[in-house]
Amino acid sequence: MEETIVGTDAVQIPKQRGESLLDTAVRYAEERHWDVFPGTWLESVEGVQRCSCGDAVCPSPGAHPARPDWAAQATGSATVARRMWQKQPDASILLPTGRTFDAVSVPETAGFLALARMERMELTLGPVTVTPDRRMEFFVLPGASAKVPELLRKLGWSSSSLDLVVLGEGAYVAAPPTRVGCRGAVQWACRPTAVNRWLPDVEELVSPLAYACGRDR
């Protein structure tokens, strides 16, 4: 079952319910060919949801790597993914960036503004997530981190002047329906579909994203 949460008049966020983390992780590997790896999970300690890492003030409870060699652990095999989540069914679903995709992270308000502009421009989008930390992450082709500084310069912006972060090699994103402590779950603003299987190049999206981030300052 899906519940739709309205973020703006123009954009709706489908929220997944009823699907296990195991099934979802396997589907990401099988259908999207994304590498996946299990992260930490939430545990109830005296009625309070705490991160399995044991840090009482964990900044990303239940939504960060559980081991230092997570990059080597990540797999694109549905069989291996199923085996990993069978060992820990409550583990968060994390996706390494810099492999099959990079992600451009912007503040949620800027992200919704950019989405509206992209729709008017009839741009082809990839999947987009919304995090409980009020960030939106736009999936683009790998290699974005090397391109964005120069692209922003050509648009009249410096990388340091905008809250626009590219997650590439060595980074990761949390995928729906991963929960981040008591803050809520990561959700899709634009779900993965057959239409957006082929990701856009960051060059196609950087102008509306930069404009929106500039407005959001």
C-alpha positions in Angstrom: 0.0 0.0 0.0 1.2 3.5 -0.7 0.4 6.7 1.0 0.9 10.0 -0.8 2.3 12.9 1.2 1.9 16.3 -0.4 5.1 18.4 -0.3 4.0 21.2 -2.5 1.1 21.8 -4.8 3.1 20.4 -7.7 5.0 17.5 -6.2 3.7 14.4 -4.3 5.8 12.0 -2.4 4.8 8.4 -2.5 5.4 6.6 0.8 6.0 2.8 0.8 4.4 0.7 3.4 4.2 -3.0 4.0 7.3 -4.0 2.1 10.1 -5.5 4.2 13.6 -4.0 4.1 14.9 -7.4 2.8 12.5 -7.4 -0.2 13.2 -3.8 -1.0 17.0 -4.2 -0.9 16.7 -7.3 -3.2 14.5 -5.3 -5.6 17.0 -2.4 -5.8 19.7 -4.9 -6.7 17.6 -7.0 -9.0 15.5 -4.4 -10.8 17.7 -1.3 -10.7 21.1 -3.0 -10.6 22.1 -0.7 -7.7 24.8 -1.9 -5.3 23.3 -2.1 -1.8 24.7 -2.8 1.7 23.1 -3.1 5.1 23.7 -0.3 7.6 22.9 0.0 11.3 19.4 -0.5 12.6 17.2 0.8 15.4 16.9 -0.9 18.7 14.4 -0.2 21.5 16.3 0.6 24.7 14.0 1.3 27.7 11.3 2.4 25.3 13.6 4.7 23.3 14.8 4.0 19.8 18.6 3.9 19.7 21.1 3.2 17.0 22.6 -0.3 17.0 26.1 1.4 16.9 25.6 2.0 20.7 26.2 5.8 20.5 23.4 7.4 22.5 23.8 10.7 20.5 24.3 9.1 17.1 23.7 11.8 14.4 22.1 9.3 12.0 20.5 6.6 14.2 19.8 3.5 12.2 21.0 4.9 8.9 24.8 4.7 8.6 27.3 2.0 7.8 27.7 -0.7 10.4 31.3 -1.5 9.6 34.3 0.3 8.2 34.7 -1.8 5.1 31.2 -1.1 3.9 32.4 -0.1 0.4 33.8 -3.7 -0.1 30.6 -5.2 1.4 28.3 -3.4 -1.1 26.9 -5.8 -3.7 24.8 -5.7 -6.8 23.8 -9.4 -6.4 20.2 -9.9 -5.4 21.2 -13.3 -3.9 24.0 -11.8 -1.8 21.7 -8.9 -0.7 19.0 -11.4 0.4 21.6 -13.3 2.4 22.9 -10.1 4.2 19.4 -8.9 5.2 18.4 -12.4 6.3 21.1 -12.1 8.9 19.8 -8.7 10.0 16.3 -8.0 8.7 16.1 -4.6 10.4 19.3 -3.2 8.9 18.9 0.1 7.0 19.3 0.1 3.2 22.3 2.1 2.1 23.4 2.7 -1.5 27.0 3.6 -2.4 27.3 6.6 -4.7 30.0 6.9 -7.4 29.2 3.6 -8.9 25.9 3.4 -10.9 24.9 6.9 -9.8 25.9 10.0 -8.0 23.5 12.1 -5.9 23.1 15.8 -5.7 21.9 16.8 -2.3 20.1 20.1 -1.7 17.8 21.5 1.0 14.3 20.2 0.8 12.8 23.7 0.1 15.2 24.2 -2.8 14.6 20.7 -4.0 10.9 21.2 -4.3 11.4 24.5 -6.1 13.8 22.8 -8.5 11.4 20.0 -9.2 8.7 22.4 -10.1 11.1 24.2 -12.5 12.3 20.9 -14.0 8.7 19.9 -14.7 8.0 23.2 -16.5 11.3 22.7 -18.5 10.2 19.1 -19.3 13.5 17.7 -18.1 13.9 14.0 -17.7 14.6 13.2 -14.0 16.1 10.2 -12.3 14.9 9.0 -8.9 14.8 11.6 -6.1 14.7 11.0 -2.4 13.5 13.1 0.5 15.3 12.5 3.9 14.0 13.1 7.4 16.8 15.7 7.7 15.0 17.8 5.1 17.3 17.1 2.2 16.5 16.0 -1.3 18.9 13.8 -3.2 18.7 13.8 -7.1 20.2 10.7 -8.7 22.4 11.5 -11.7 25.0 9.7 -13.8 28.3 9.0 -12.1 31.1 11.6 -12.4 29.0 14.5 -11.3 31.4 15.6 -8.5 34.1 16.3 -11.0 31.8 18.4 -13.2 29.7 20.5 -10.8 32.3 23.1 -9.7 33.0 24.2 -13.3 29.3 24.1 -14.2 28.4 26.3 -11.2 31.2 28.7 -12.1 29.8 29.1 -15.7 26.4 29.9 -14.1 28.0 32.6 -11.9 28.0 30.6 -8.7 30.9 29.3 -6.5 30.5 25.9 -4.9 31.0 27.4 -1.4 28.1 29.9 -1.9 25.4 27.2 -2.4 24.2 24.4 -0.2 24.5 22.0 -3.0 26.6 18.8 -2.3 27.5 16.1 -4.7 27.8 12.6 -3.3 30.1 10.5 -5.4 32.8 7.9 -4.8 33.3 7.0 -1.2 29.9 8.3 -0.1 26.4 6.7 0.2 22.7 7.5 0.5 20.1 5.9 2.6 17.3 4.5 0.5 13.6 4.2 1.3 12.1 2.9 3.5 15.0 3.3 5.9 14.1 5.1 9.1 16.4 7.7 10.7 15.7 7.4 14.4 12.5 9.1 15.5 12.7 11.6 12.7 10.9 9.5 10.1 11.7 7.5 7.0 13.5 8.3 3.8 10.9 8.6 1.0 10.8 8.9 -2.8 9.9 12.3 -4.2 10.3 10.7 -7.7 10.1 6.9 -7.5 12.4 4.6 -9.6 10.4 3.6 -12.7 11.0 2.2 -16.1 10.9 5.7 -17.5 13.8 7.0 -15.3 16.0 3.9 -15.5 18.4 6.0 -17.6 19.7 8.7 -15.4 20.3 12.3 -16.5 23.7 13.9 -16.6 24.2 16.5 -13.8 24.7 19.1 -16.5 21.0 18.8 -17.4 19.9 19.5 -13.8 22.5 21.8 -12.4 20.9 25.1 -13.6 17.5 24.7 -11.9 19.2 23.2 -8.8 21.6 26.1 -8.5 18.8 28.6 -9.1 16.7 27.0 -6.4 19.6 26.9 -3.9 20.3 30.5 -4.6 16.7 31.4 -3.8 16.8 29.3 -0.7 19.8 31.1 0.9 
